Amino acid sequence: MLHLTNKLCIFDCDGTLVDTEPLMAKSWRVFLKKYYDVDFGERDYFRYCHGNSPKNMIKYFNDRFKIGLDYKGKIKEKKRAISQDLIRKELKPISGVSEFLEKIKNVRRCITSNSSKKKLWLSVNVVGLNKYFNENEIFSRDLVENGTIAKAKPAPDMYLYTVEQMKYKPENCIVFEDSIPGLQAAKSAGIMAIGCISPSCENKANMRKRMKEAKADYVVENMMEILRL
C-alpha cells in the first residue's frame, strides 16, 4: 500500500490536475496560423511539445517552420490572451482529481509546473480546485525567468527548489506527472513519481510504456487508483 501520510504531494498541473493540454494545443494552432500563417496540427503538439518548457517549444517551432518567433513582449501577450480565453471558456478538471484531493485534504500539497504562475492559478480557480492549494505554494516557470533556478523540467531544478522551500526531503515527497519530461525531472531529483495518463492521450498503452521507461514508480489512468496502490 502507498502511504501518503506525512508526505508532500507535488502536483504538475496541465494534464495532471486540469485538462489543459487540448486547449494549449488549440491555442498554439490558432496563434501560429493567425500571426505566422503556419499550419500546426494539434496532434503534432502532443507528439513534439507535450510537457516541454516554452523555451524548448519555441526552438522547435523556429527549427521546423523557420519563422523567427521571438516569444516575448506583445507576441507573448497575444498568445497568452488566446490561452486564457480558452481556459476561461472550456477548461475542465480531470476525472477523479477532485475526489482524490478531497480524500487527501489533510496531506501537504503544492503545485510545480513549467507553466506561468498566473496561468496555473487561473486554471485551478476556473475548475474549483483552488480550495485545495495555497497560491503561495505554486512553483512555476517564473522561477526560471526571474533567475531563481537555472532550468525548467526535464531538469530537476524545479523539484529540488520545491522540496527545499516546502521544507521536505526528496525521499519524503511524491510527484504526480502526466509528461515524460516531468517524470524525468522528478526522478532526477530523487523523488518518487506517479505517472498520471492524461485523458487527452491518444495511445495510453504506449504512454504507460514510456512512463515506465522514464522510471515512474507507478502509472495510473485515474488518480483514485492511487488509493488502491
mmCIF file of the C-alpha atoms, coordinates in Angstrom:
data_MODEL
# 
_entry.id   MODEL 
# 
loop_
_atom_site.group_PDB 
_atom_site.id 
_atom_site.type_symbol 
_atom_site.label_atom_id 
_atom_site.label_alt_id 
_atom_site.label_comp_id 
_atom_site.label_asym_id 
_atom_site.label_entity_id 
_atom_site.label_seq_id 
_atom_site.pdbx_PDB_ins_code 
_atom_site.Cartn_x 
_atom_site.Cartn_y 
_atom_site.Cartn_z 
_atom_site.occupancy 
_atom_site.B_iso_or_equiv 
_atom_site.pdbx_formal_charge 
_atom_site.auth_seq_id 
_atom_site.auth_comp_id 
_atom_site.auth_asym_id 
_atom_site.auth_atom_id 
_atom_site.pdbx_PDB_model_num 
ATOM 1   C CA . MET A 1 1   ? 0.000   0.000  0.000   1.00 0.00 ? 1   MET A CA 1 
ATOM 2   C CA . LEU A 1 2   ? 1.225   3.508  -0.850  1.00 0.00 ? 2   LEU A CA 1 
ATOM 3   C CA . HIS A 1 3   ? 1.246   5.632  2.293   1.00 0.00 ? 3   HIS A CA 1 
ATOM 4   C CA . LEU A 1 4   ? 0.672   9.370  1.761   1.00 0.00 ? 4   LEU A CA 1 
ATOM 5   C CA . THR A 1 5   ? 0.579   10.421 5.428   1.00 0.00 ? 5   THR A CA 1 
ATOM 6   C CA . ASN A 1 6   ? 3.490   12.724 6.326   1.00 0.00 ? 6   ASN A CA 1 
ATOM 7   C CA . LYS A 1 7   ? 4.395   13.035 2.638   1.00 0.00 ? 7   LYS A CA 1 
ATOM 8   C CA . LEU A 1 8   ? 4.466   16.137 0.472   1.00 0.00 ? 8   LEU A CA 1 
ATOM 9   C CA . CYS A 1 9   ? 2.338   15.594 -2.632  1.00 0.00 ? 9   CYS A CA 1 
ATOM 10  C CA . ILE A 1 10  ? 3.664   17.695 -5.525  1.00 0.00 ? 10  ILE A CA 1 
ATOM 11  C CA . PHE A 1 11  ? 1.317   18.023 -8.478  1.00 0.00 ? 11  PHE A CA 1 
ATOM 12  C CA . ASP A 1 12  ? 2.037   19.059 -12.007 1.00 0.00 ? 12  ASP A CA 1 
ATOM 13  C CA . CYS A 1 13  ? -0.998  20.964 -13.277 1.00 0.00 ? 13  CYS A CA 1 
ATOM 14  C CA . ASP A 1 14  ? -1.551  20.865 -17.041 1.00 0.00 ? 14  ASP A CA 1 
ATOM 15  C CA . GLY A 1 15  ? -2.703  17.378 -17.985 1.00 0.00 ? 15  GLY A CA 1 
ATOM 16  C CA . THR A 1 16  ? -2.451  16.184 -14.380 1.00 0.00 ? 16  THR A CA 1 
ATOM 17  C CA . LEU A 1 17  ? -4.971  18.284 -12.432 1.00 0.00 ? 17  LEU A CA 1 
ATOM 18  C CA . VAL A 1 18  ? -6.786  20.026 -15.274 1.00 0.00 ? 18  VAL A CA 1 
ATOM 19  C CA . ASP A 1 19  ? -7.366  19.038 -18.888 1.00 0.00 ? 19  ASP A CA 1 
ATOM 20  C CA . THR A 1 20  ? -5.412  21.976 -20.277 1.00 0.00 ? 20  THR A CA 1 
ATOM 21  C CA . GLU A 1 21  ? -3.360  20.168 -22.884 1.00 0.00 ? 21  GLU A CA 1 
ATOM 22  C CA . PRO A 1 22  ? -6.054  20.044 -25.631 1.00 0.00 ? 22  PRO A CA 1 
ATOM 23  C CA . LEU A 1 23  ? -6.614  23.765 -25.040 1.00 0.00 ? 23  LEU A CA 1 
ATOM 24  C CA . MET A 1 24  ? -2.876  24.505 -25.194 1.00 0.00 ? 24  MET A CA 1 
ATOM 25  C CA . ALA A 1 25  ? -2.632  22.536 -28.435 1.00 0.00 ? 25  ALA A CA 1 
ATOM 26  C CA . LYS A 1 26  ? -5.560  24.523 -29.804 1.00 0.00 ? 26  LYS A CA 1 
ATOM 27  C CA . SER A 1 27  ? -4.107  27.846 -28.647 1.00 0.00 ? 27  SER A CA 1 
ATOM 28  C CA . TRP A 1 28  ? -0.773  27.186 -30.399 1.00 0.00 ? 28  TRP A CA 1 
ATOM 29  C CA . ARG A 1 29  ? -2.597  26.134 -33.571 1.00 0.00 ? 29  ARG A CA 1 
ATOM 30  C CA . VAL A 1 30  ? -4.675  29.331 -33.545 1.00 0.00 ? 30  VAL A CA 1 
ATOM 31  C CA . PHE A 1 31  ? -1.716  31.564 -32.649 1.00 0.00 ? 31  PHE A CA 1 
ATOM 32  C CA . LEU A 1 32  ? 0.698   30.170 -35.252 1.00 0.00 ? 32  LEU A CA 1 
ATOM 33  C CA . LYS A 1 33  ? -1.916  30.334 -38.011 1.00 0.00 ? 33  LYS A CA 1 
ATOM 34  C CA . LYS A 1 34  ? -3.092  33.846 -37.140 1.00 0.00 ? 34  LYS A CA 1 
ATOM 35  C CA . TYR A 1 35  ? 0.301   35.511 -36.710 1.00 0.00 ? 35  TYR A CA 1 
ATOM 36  C CA . TYR A 1 36  ? 2.685   33.353 -38.795 1.00 0.00 ? 36  TYR A CA 1 
ATOM 37  C CA . ASP A 1 37  ? 0.378   31.626 -41.318 1.00 0.00 ? 37  ASP A CA 1 
ATOM 38  C CA . VAL A 1 38  ? 1.728   28.261 -40.150 1.00 0.00 ? 38  VAL A CA 1 
ATOM 39  C CA . ASP A 1 39  ? -0.377  25.096 -40.021 1.00 0.00 ? 39  ASP A CA 1 
ATOM 40  C CA . PHE A 1 40  ? 0.455   23.276 -36.800 1.00 0.00 ? 40  PHE A CA 1 
ATOM 41  C CA . GLY A 1 41  ? -1.787  20.310 -36.035 1.00 0.00 ? 41  GLY A CA 1 
ATOM 42  C CA . GLU A 1 42  ? -2.924  19.604 -32.503 1.00 0.00 ? 42  GLU A CA 1 
ATOM 43  C CA . ARG A 1 43  ? -1.625  16.036 -32.816 1.00 0.00 ? 43  ARG A CA 1 
ATOM 44  C CA . ASP A 1 44  ? 1.820   17.481 -33.523 1.00 0.00 ? 44  ASP A CA 1 
ATOM 45  C CA . TYR A 1 45  ? 1.602   19.386 -30.255 1.00 0.00 ? 45  TYR A CA 1 
ATOM 46  C CA . PHE A 1 46  ? 1.184   16.170 -28.293 1.00 0.00 ? 46  PHE A CA 1 
ATOM 47  C CA . ARG A 1 47  ? 3.894   14.446 -30.300 1.00 0.00 ? 47  ARG A CA 1 
ATOM 48  C CA . TYR A 1 48  ? 6.576   17.144 -30.095 1.00 0.00 ? 48  TYR A CA 1 
ATOM 49  C CA . CYS A 1 49  ? 5.670   19.702 -27.431 1.00 0.00 ? 49  CYS A CA 1 
ATOM 50  C CA . HIS A 1 50  ? 3.785   17.973 -24.608 1.00 0.00 ? 50  HIS A CA 1 
ATOM 51  C CA . GLY A 1 51  ? 5.488   18.585 -21.276 1.00 0.00 ? 51  GLY A CA 1 
ATOM 52  C CA . ASN A 1 52  ? 8.284   20.716 -22.701 1.00 0.00 ? 52  ASN A CA 1 
ATOM 53  C CA . SER A 1 53  ? 9.314   24.148 -21.486 1.00 0.00 ? 53  SER A CA 1 
ATOM 54  C CA . PRO A 1 54  ? 8.281   27.195 -23.570 1.00 0.00 ? 54  PRO A CA 1 
ATOM 55  C CA . LYS A 1 55  ? 11.950  27.720 -24.464 1.00 0.00 ? 55  LYS A CA 1 
ATOM 56  C CA . ASN A 1 56  ? 12.209  24.245 -25.987 1.00 0.00 ? 56  ASN A CA 1 
ATOM 57  C CA . MET A 1 57  ? 8.879   24.668 -27.772 1.00 0.00 ? 57  MET A CA 1 
ATOM 58  C CA . ILE A 1 58  ? 9.917   27.969 -29.361 1.00 0.00 ? 58  ILE A CA 1 
ATOM 59  C CA . LYS A 1 59  ? 13.151  26.347 -30.538 1.00 0.00 ? 59  LYS A CA 1 
ATOM 60  C CA . TYR A 1 60  ? 11.133  23.521 -32.074 1.00 0.00 ? 60  TYR A CA 1 
ATOM 61  C CA . PHE A 1 61  ? 8.798   25.941 -33.894 1.00 0.00 ? 61  PHE A CA 1 
ATOM 62  C CA . ASN A 1 62  ? 11.700  28.009 -35.230 1.00 0.00 ? 62  ASN A CA 1 
ATOM 63  C CA . ASP A 1 63  ? 13.697  24.956 -36.315 1.00 0.00 ? 63  ASP A CA 1 
ATOM 64  C CA . ARG A 1 64  ? 10.713  23.389 -38.050 1.00 0.00 ? 64  ARG A CA 1 
ATOM 65  C CA . PHE A 1 65  ? 8.968   26.400 -39.585 1.00 0.00 ? 65  PHE A CA 1 
ATOM 66  C CA . LYS A 1 66  ? 11.821  28.958 -39.872 1.00 0.00 ? 66  LYS A CA 1 
ATOM 67  C CA . ILE A 1 67  ? 9.525   31.712 -38.591 1.00 0.00 ? 67  ILE A CA 1 
ATOM 68  C CA . GLY A 1 68  ? 11.893  33.613 -36.309 1.00 0.00 ? 68  GLY A CA 1 
ATOM 69  C CA . LEU A 1 69  ? 9.424   33.531 -33.419 1.00 0.00 ? 69  LEU A CA 1 
ATOM 70  C CA . ASP A 1 70  ? 10.721  35.848 -30.689 1.00 0.00 ? 70  ASP A CA 1 
ATOM 71  C CA . TYR A 1 71  ? 8.474   34.856 -27.796 1.00 0.00 ? 71  TYR A CA 1 
ATOM 72  C CA . LYS A 1 72  ? 8.367   37.974 -25.675 1.00 0.00 ? 72  LYS A CA 1 
ATOM 73  C CA . GLY A 1 73  ? 6.665   41.331 -25.414 1.00 0.00 ? 73  GLY A CA 1 
ATOM 74  C CA . LYS A 1 74  ? 3.487   41.841 -27.449 1.00 0.00 ? 74  LYS A CA 1 
ATOM 75  C CA . ILE A 1 75  ? 3.758   38.497 -29.233 1.00 0.00 ? 75  ILE A CA 1 
ATOM 76  C CA . LYS A 1 76  ? 3.878   36.633 -25.942 1.00 0.00 ? 76  LYS A CA 1 
ATOM 77  C CA . GLU A 1 77  ? 0.896   38.616 -24.652 1.00 0.00 ? 77  GLU A CA 1 
ATOM 78  C CA . LYS A 1 78  ? -1.128  37.771 -27.773 1.00 0.00 ? 78  LYS A CA 1 
ATOM 79  C CA . LYS A 1 79  ? -0.507  34.061 -27.283 1.00 0.00 ? 79  LYS A CA 1 
ATOM 80  C CA . ARG A 1 80  ? -1.308  34.338 -23.574 1.00 0.00 ? 80  ARG A CA 1 
ATOM 81  C CA . ALA A 1 81  ? -4.604  36.088 -24.364 1.00 0.00 ? 81  ALA A CA 1 
ATOM 82  C CA . ILE A 1 82  ? -5.652  33.213 -26.653 1.00 0.00 ? 82  ILE A CA 1 
ATOM 83  C CA . SER A 1 83  ? -4.757  30.637 -23.978 1.00 0.00 ? 83  SER A CA 1 
ATOM 84  C CA . GLN A 1 84  ? -6.522  32.465 -21.152 1.00 0.00 ? 84  GLN A CA 1 
ATOM 85  C CA . ASP A 1 85  ? -9.691  32.909 -23.202 1.00 0.00 ? 85  ASP A CA 1 
ATOM 86  C CA . LEU A 1 86  ? -9.825  29.171 -23.902 1.00 0.00 ? 86  LEU A CA 1 
ATOM 87  C CA . ILE A 1 87  ? -9.141  28.333 -20.245 1.00 0.00 ? 87  ILE A CA 1 
ATOM 88  C CA . ARG A 1 88  ? -11.967 30.569 -19.016 1.00 0.00 ? 88  ARG A CA 1 
ATOM 89  C CA . LYS A 1 89  ? -14.455 29.173 -21.538 1.00 0.00 ? 89  LYS A CA 1 
ATOM 90  C CA . GLU A 1 90  ? -13.565 25.494 -21.901 1.00 0.00 ? 90  GLU A CA 1 
ATOM 91  C CA . LEU A 1 91  ? -11.292 24.191 -19.124 1.00 0.00 ? 91  LEU A CA 1 
ATOM 92  C CA . LYS A 1 92  ? -12.399 21.181 -17.067 1.00 0.00 ? 92  LYS A CA 1 
ATOM 93  C CA . PRO A 1 93  ? -10.794 19.234 -14.203 1.00 0.00 ? 93  PRO A CA 1 
ATOM 94  C CA . ILE A 1 94  ? -9.521  15.754 -14.998 1.00 0.00 ? 94  ILE A CA 1 
ATOM 95  C CA . SER A 1 95  ? -11.823 12.963 -13.882 1.00 0.00 ? 95  SER A CA 1 
ATOM 96  C CA . GLY A 1 96  ? -11.067 11.686 -10.386 1.00 0.00 ? 96  GLY A CA 1 
ATOM 97  C CA . VAL A 1 97  ? -8.875  14.630 -9.386  1.00 0.00 ? 97  VAL A CA 1 
ATOM 98  C CA . SER A 1 98  ? -11.406 16.468 -7.210  1.00 0.00 ? 98  SER A CA 1 
ATOM 99  C CA . GLU A 1 99  ? -12.343 13.251 -5.421  1.00 0.00 ? 99  GLU A CA 1 
ATOM 100 C CA . PHE A 1 100 ? -8.696  12.333 -4.850  1.00 0.00 ? 100 PHE A CA 1 
ATOM 101 C CA . LEU A 1 101 ? -7.794  15.781 -3.494  1.00 0.00 ? 101 LEU A CA 1 
ATOM 102 C CA . GLU A 1 102 ? -10.751 15.618 -1.125  1.00 0.00 ? 102 GLU A CA 1 
ATOM 103 C CA . LYS A 1 103 ? -9.548  12.224 0.144   1.00 0.00 ? 103 LYS A CA 1 
ATOM 104 C CA . ILE A 1 104 ? -6.046  13.598 0.863   1.00 0.00 ? 104 ILE A CA 1 
ATOM 105 C CA . LYS A 1 105 ? -7.095  17.036 2.112   1.00 0.00 ? 105 LYS A CA 1 
ATOM 106 C CA . ASN A 1 106 ? -5.069  16.538 5.303   1.00 0.00 ? 106 ASN A CA 1 
ATOM 107 C CA . VAL A 1 107 ? -1.870  15.790 3.359   1.00 0.00 ? 107 VAL A CA 1 
ATOM 108 C CA . ARG A 1 108 ? 0.520   18.634 2.429   1.00 0.00 ? 108 ARG A CA 1 
ATOM 109 C CA . ARG A 1 109 ? 0.177   19.606 -1.225  1.00 0.00 ? 109 ARG A CA 1 
ATOM 110 C CA . CYS A 1 110 ? 1.653   22.028 -3.716  1.00 0.00 ? 110 CYS A CA 1 
ATOM 111 C CA . ILE A 1 111 ? 1.920   22.589 -7.481  1.00 0.00 ? 111 ILE A CA 1 
ATOM 112 C CA . THR A 1 112 ? 5.120   22.579 -9.557  1.00 0.00 ? 112 THR A CA 1 
ATOM 113 C CA . SER A 1 113 ? 4.757   23.276 -13.265 1.00 0.00 ? 113 SER A CA 1 
ATOM 114 C CA . ASN A 1 114 ? 6.520   24.632 -16.348 1.00 0.00 ? 114 ASN A CA 1 
ATOM 115 C CA . SER A 1 115 ? 3.562   26.999 -16.854 1.00 0.00 ? 115 SER A CA 1 
ATOM 116 C CA . SER A 1 116 ? 3.402   30.551 -15.523 1.00 0.00 ? 116 SER A CA 1 
ATOM 117 C CA . LYS A 1 117 ? 2.012   31.085 -12.030 1.00 0.00 ? 117 LYS A CA 1 
ATOM 118 C CA . LYS A 1 118 ? -0.694  33.391 -13.377 1.00 0.00 ? 118 LYS A CA 1 
ATOM 119 C CA . LYS A 1 119 ? -1.959  30.684 -15.732 1.00 0.00 ? 119 LYS A CA 1 
ATOM 120 C CA . LEU A 1 120 ? -1.753  27.982 -13.048 1.00 0.00 ? 120 LEU A CA 1 
ATOM 121 C CA . TRP A 1 121 ? -3.761  29.952 -10.503 1.00 0.00 ? 121 TRP A CA 1 
ATOM 122 C CA . LEU A 1 122 ? -6.316  30.893 -13.164 1.00 0.00 ? 122 LEU A CA 1 
ATOM 123 C CA . SER A 1 123 ? -6.686  27.238 -14.144 1.00 0.00 ? 123 SER A CA 1 
ATOM 124 C CA . VAL A 1 124 ? -7.281  25.849 -10.645 1.00 0.00 ? 124 VAL A CA 1 
ATOM 125 C CA . ASN A 1 125 ? -9.707  28.680 -9.899  1.00 0.00 ? 125 ASN A CA 1 
ATOM 126 C CA . VAL A 1 126 ? -11.738 28.131 -13.077 1.00 0.00 ? 126 VAL A CA 1 
ATOM 127 C CA . VAL A 1 127 ? -12.336 24.449 -12.209 1.00 0.00 ? 127 VAL A CA 1 
ATOM 128 C CA . GLY A 1 128 ? -12.774 24.971 -8.448  1.00 0.00 ? 128 GLY A CA 1 
ATOM 129 C CA . LEU A 1 129 ? -9.583  23.236 -7.281  1.00 0.00 ? 129 LEU A CA 1 
ATOM 130 C CA . ASN A 1 130 ? -8.182  26.392 -5.668  1.00 0.00 ? 130 ASN A CA 1 
ATOM 131 C CA . LYS A 1 131 ? -9.578  25.318 -2.281  1.00 0.00 ? 131 LYS A CA 1 
ATOM 132 C CA . TYR A 1 132 ? -7.004  22.511 -2.201  1.00 0.00 ? 132 TYR A CA 1 
ATOM 133 C CA . PHE A 1 133 ? -3.947  24.681 -2.854  1.00 0.00 ? 133 PHE A CA 1 
ATOM 134 C CA . ASN A 1 134 ? -2.175  27.706 -1.439  1.00 0.00 ? 134 ASN A CA 1 
ATOM 135 C CA . GLU A 1 135 ? -1.349  30.340 -4.066  1.00 0.00 ? 135 GLU A CA 1 
ATOM 136 C CA . ASN A 1 136 ? 1.987   30.931 -2.315  1.00 0.00 ? 136 ASN A CA 1 
ATOM 137 C CA . GLU A 1 137 ? 2.890   27.254 -2.783  1.00 0.00 ? 137 GLU A CA 1 
ATOM 138 C CA . ILE A 1 138 ? 2.792   27.229 -6.562  1.00 0.00 ? 138 ILE A CA 1 
ATOM 139 C CA . PHE A 1 139 ? 6.219   26.830 -8.173  1.00 0.00 ? 139 PHE A CA 1 
ATOM 140 C CA . SER A 1 140 ? 6.261   27.835 -11.820 1.00 0.00 ? 140 SER A CA 1 
ATOM 141 C CA . ARG A 1 141 ? 8.437   28.716 -14.796 1.00 0.00 ? 141 ARG A CA 1 
ATOM 142 C CA . ASP A 1 142 ? 8.595   32.233 -13.339 1.00 0.00 ? 142 ASP A CA 1 
ATOM 143 C CA . LEU A 1 143 ? 11.426  30.831 -11.195 1.00 0.00 ? 143 LEU A CA 1 
ATOM 144 C CA . VAL A 1 144 ? 13.481  30.278 -14.347 1.00 0.00 ? 144 VAL A CA 1 
ATOM 145 C CA . GLU A 1 145 ? 12.533  33.599 -15.916 1.00 0.00 ? 145 GLU A CA 1 
ATOM 146 C CA . ASN A 1 146 ? 13.496  35.577 -12.810 1.00 0.00 ? 146 ASN A CA 1 
ATOM 147 C CA . GLY A 1 147 ? 16.761  33.648 -12.392 1.00 0.00 ? 147 GLY A CA 1 
ATOM 148 C CA . THR A 1 148 ? 15.890  31.876 -9.124  1.00 0.00 ? 148 THR A CA 1 
ATOM 149 C CA . ILE A 1 149 ? 16.683  28.488 -10.695 1.00 0.00 ? 149 ILE A CA 1 
ATOM 150 C CA . ALA A 1 150 ? 18.612  27.615 -13.844 1.00 0.00 ? 150 ALA A CA 1 
ATOM 151 C CA . LYS A 1 151 ? 16.313  25.283 -15.792 1.00 0.00 ? 151 LYS A CA 1 
ATOM 152 C CA . ALA A 1 152 ? 12.719  24.104 -16.045 1.00 0.00 ? 152 ALA A CA 1 
ATOM 153 C CA . LYS A 1 153 ? 11.662  20.464 -16.414 1.00 0.00 ? 153 LYS A CA 1 
ATOM 154 C CA . PRO A 1 154 ? 13.075  17.988 -17.525 1.00 0.00 ? 154 PRO A CA 1 
ATOM 155 C CA . ALA A 1 155 ? 15.930  19.328 -15.364 1.00 0.00 ? 155 ALA A CA 1 
ATOM 156 C CA . PRO A 1 156 ? 15.467  18.530 -11.638 1.00 0.00 ? 156 PRO A CA 1 
ATOM 157 C CA . ASP A 1 157 ? 15.937  22.173 -10.542 1.00 0.00 ? 157 ASP A CA 1 
ATOM 158 C CA . MET A 1 158 ? 12.255  23.000 -10.147 1.00 0.00 ? 158 MET A CA 1 
ATOM 159 C CA . TYR A 1 159 ? 11.523  19.983 -7.964  1.00 0.00 ? 159 TYR A CA 1 
ATOM 160 C CA . LEU A 1 160 ? 14.653  20.421 -5.865  1.00 0.00 ? 160 LEU A CA 1 
ATOM 161 C CA . TYR A 1 161 ? 13.669  24.034 -5.235  1.00 0.00 ? 161 TYR A CA 1 
ATOM 162 C CA . THR A 1 162 ? 10.110  22.980 -4.369  1.00 0.00 ? 162 THR A CA 1 
ATOM 163 C CA . VAL A 1 163 ? 11.117  20.460 -1.696  1.00 0.00 ? 163 VAL A CA 1 
ATOM 164 C CA . GLU A 1 164 ? 13.602  22.932 -0.222  1.00 0.00 ? 164 GLU A CA 1 
ATOM 165 C CA . GLN A 1 165 ? 11.001  25.686 0.030   1.00 0.00 ? 165 GLN A CA 1 
ATOM 166 C CA . MET A 1 166 ? 8.385   23.319 1.449   1.00 0.00 ? 166 MET A CA 1 
ATOM 167 C CA . LYS A 1 167 ? 10.970  22.066 3.990   1.00 0.00 ? 167 LYS A CA 1 
ATOM 168 C CA . TYR A 1 168 ? 10.818  18.408 2.990   1.00 0.00 ? 168 TYR A CA 1 
ATOM 169 C CA . LYS A 1 169 ? 13.419  15.902 1.843   1.00 0.00 ? 169 LYS A CA 1 
ATOM 170 C CA . PRO A 1 170 ? 13.083  14.356 -1.645  1.00 0.00 ? 170 PRO A CA 1 
ATOM 171 C CA . GLU A 1 171 ? 12.555  10.885 -0.162  1.00 0.00 ? 171 GLU A CA 1 
ATOM 172 C CA . ASN A 1 172 ? 9.504   12.192 1.721   1.00 0.00 ? 172 ASN A CA 1 
ATOM 173 C CA . CYS A 1 173 ? 7.796   13.549 -1.388  1.00 0.00 ? 173 CYS A CA 1 
ATOM 174 C CA . ILE A 1 174 ? 5.628   12.144 -4.178  1.00 0.00 ? 174 ILE A CA 1 
ATOM 175 C CA . VAL A 1 175 ? 5.299   13.781 -7.591  1.00 0.00 ? 175 VAL A CA 1 
ATOM 176 C CA . PHE A 1 176 ? 2.236   13.402 -9.843  1.00 0.00 ? 176 PHE A CA 1 
ATOM 177 C CA . GLU A 1 177 ? 3.061   13.949 -13.525 1.00 0.00 ? 177 GLU A CA 1 
ATOM 178 C CA . ASP A 1 178 ? 1.450   13.360 -16.914 1.00 0.00 ? 178 ASP A CA 1 
ATOM 179 C CA . SER A 1 179 ? 4.510   14.040 -19.100 1.00 0.00 ? 179 SER A CA 1 
ATOM 180 C CA . ILE A 1 180 ? 7.800   12.285 -19.735 1.00 0.00 ? 180 ILE A CA 1 
ATOM 181 C CA . PRO A 1 181 ? 9.913   15.439 -19.121 1.00 0.00 ? 181 PRO A CA 1 
ATOM 182 C CA . GLY A 1 182 ? 8.115   15.905 -15.802 1.00 0.00 ? 182 GLY A CA 1 
ATOM 183 C CA . LEU A 1 183 ? 8.774   12.333 -14.724 1.00 0.00 ? 183 LEU A CA 1 
ATOM 184 C CA . GLN A 1 184 ? 12.422  12.677 -15.745 1.00 0.00 ? 184 GLN A CA 1 
ATOM 185 C CA . ALA A 1 185 ? 12.688  15.840 -13.636 1.00 0.00 ? 185 ALA A CA 1 
ATOM 186 C CA . ALA A 1 186 ? 11.167  14.151 -10.584 1.00 0.00 ? 186 ALA A CA 1 
ATOM 187 C CA . LYS A 1 187 ? 13.338  11.046 -10.797 1.00 0.00 ? 187 LYS A CA 1 
ATOM 188 C CA . SER A 1 188 ? 16.477  13.136 -11.357 1.00 0.00 ? 188 SER A CA 1 
ATOM 189 C CA . ALA A 1 189 ? 15.584  14.972 -8.150  1.00 0.00 ? 189 ALA A CA 1 
ATOM 190 C CA . GLY A 1 190 ? 15.373  11.665 -6.257  1.00 0.00 ? 190 GLY A CA 1 
ATOM 191 C CA . ILE A 1 191 ? 11.590  11.818 -5.780  1.00 0.00 ? 191 ILE A CA 1 
ATOM 192 C CA . MET A 1 192 ? 9.015   9.053  -6.098  1.00 0.00 ? 192 MET A CA 1 
ATOM 193 C CA . ALA A 1 193 ? 6.943   9.734  -9.213  1.00 0.00 ? 193 ALA A CA 1 
ATOM 194 C CA . ILE A 1 194 ? 3.471   8.616  -10.238 1.00 0.00 ? 194 ILE A CA 1 
ATOM 195 C CA . GLY A 1 195 ? 2.687   8.814  -13.941 1.00 0.00 ? 195 GLY A CA 1 
ATOM 196 C CA . CYS A 1 196 ? -0.871  10.045 -14.486 1.00 0.00 ? 196 CYS A CA 1 
ATOM 197 C CA . ILE A 1 197 ? -2.000  9.280  -18.031 1.00 0.00 ? 197 ILE A CA 1 
ATOM 198 C CA . SER A 1 198 ? -3.976  12.252 -19.313 1.00 0.00 ? 198 SER A CA 1 
ATOM 199 C CA . PRO A 1 199 ? -7.441  11.628 -20.824 1.00 0.00 ? 199 PRO A CA 1 
ATOM 200 C CA . SER A 1 200 ? -6.252  13.514 -23.921 1.00 0.00 ? 200 SER A CA 1 
ATOM 201 C CA . CYS A 1 201 ? -3.542  10.907 -24.535 1.00 0.00 ? 201 CYS A CA 1 
ATOM 202 C CA . GLU A 1 202 ? -4.421  9.014  -27.740 1.00 0.00 ? 202 GLU A CA 1 
ATOM 203 C CA . ASN A 1 203 ? -2.259  5.925  -27.160 1.00 0.00 ? 203 ASN A CA 1 
ATOM 204 C CA . LYS A 1 204 ? -2.493  5.115  -23.478 1.00 0.00 ? 204 LYS A CA 1 
ATOM 205 C CA . ALA A 1 205 ? -0.698  1.780  -23.777 1.00 0.00 ? 205 ALA A CA 1 
ATOM 206 C CA . ASN A 1 206 ? 2.294   3.459  -25.391 1.00 0.00 ? 206 ASN A CA 1 
ATOM 207 C CA . MET A 1 207 ? 2.276   6.248  -22.806 1.00 0.00 ? 207 MET A CA 1 
ATOM 208 C CA . ARG A 1 208 ? 2.220   3.689  -19.986 1.00 0.00 ? 208 ARG A CA 1 
ATOM 209 C CA . LYS A 1 209 ? 5.253   2.015  -21.560 1.00 0.00 ? 209 LYS A CA 1 
ATOM 210 C CA . ARG A 1 210 ? 7.103   5.330  -21.952 1.00 0.00 ? 210 ARG A CA 1 
ATOM 211 C CA . MET A 1 211 ? 6.314   6.340  -18.360 1.00 0.00 ? 211 MET A CA 1 
ATOM 212 C CA . LYS A 1 212 ? 7.743   3.051  -17.108 1.00 0.00 ? 212 LYS A CA 1 
ATOM 213 C CA . GLU A 1 213 ? 10.845  3.631  -19.229 1.00 0.00 ? 213 GLU A CA 1 
ATOM 214 C CA . ALA A 1 214 ? 11.126  7.064  -17.583 1.00 0.00 ? 214 ALA A CA 1 
ATOM 215 C CA . LYS A 1 215 ? 11.273  5.210  -14.224 1.00 0.00 ? 215 LYS A CA 1 
ATOM 216 C CA . ALA A 1 216 ? 7.794   6.118  -12.975 1.00 0.00 ? 216 ALA A CA 1 
ATOM 217 C CA . ASP A 1 217 ? 7.189   4.209  -9.740  1.00 0.00 ? 217 ASP A CA 1 
ATOM 218 C CA . TYR A 1 218 ? 3.506   3.748  -10.581 1.00 0.00 ? 218 TYR A CA 1 
ATOM 219 C CA . VAL A 1 219 ? 1.299   4.575  -13.568 1.00 0.00 ? 219 VAL A CA 1 
ATOM 220 C CA . VAL A 1 220 ? -2.436  5.304  -13.285 1.00 0.00 ? 220 VAL A CA 1 
ATOM 221 C CA . GLU A 1 221 ? -5.214  6.496  -15.578 1.00 0.00 ? 221 GLU A CA 1 
ATOM 222 C CA . ASN A 1 222 ? -7.333  7.943  -12.770 1.00 0.00 ? 222 ASN A CA 1 
ATOM 223 C CA . MET A 1 223 ? -5.978  9.385  -9.519  1.00 0.00 ? 223 MET A CA 1 
ATOM 224 C CA . MET A 1 224 ? -8.487  7.420  -7.462  1.00 0.00 ? 224 MET A CA 1 
ATOM 225 C CA . GLU A 1 225 ? -6.474  4.327  -8.422  1.00 0.00 ? 225 GLU A CA 1 
ATOM 226 C CA . ILE A 1 226 ? -3.687  5.683  -6.208  1.00 0.00 ? 226 ILE A CA 1 
ATOM 227 C CA . LEU A 1 227 ? -5.734  4.976  -3.098  1.00 0.00 ? 227 LEU A CA 1 
ATOM 228 C CA . ARG A 1 228 ? -5.637  1.274  -4.004  1.00 0.00 ? 228 ARG A CA 1 
ATOM 229 C CA . LEU A 1 229 ? -1.874  1.042  -4.585  1.00 0.00 ? 229 LEU A CA 1 
# 
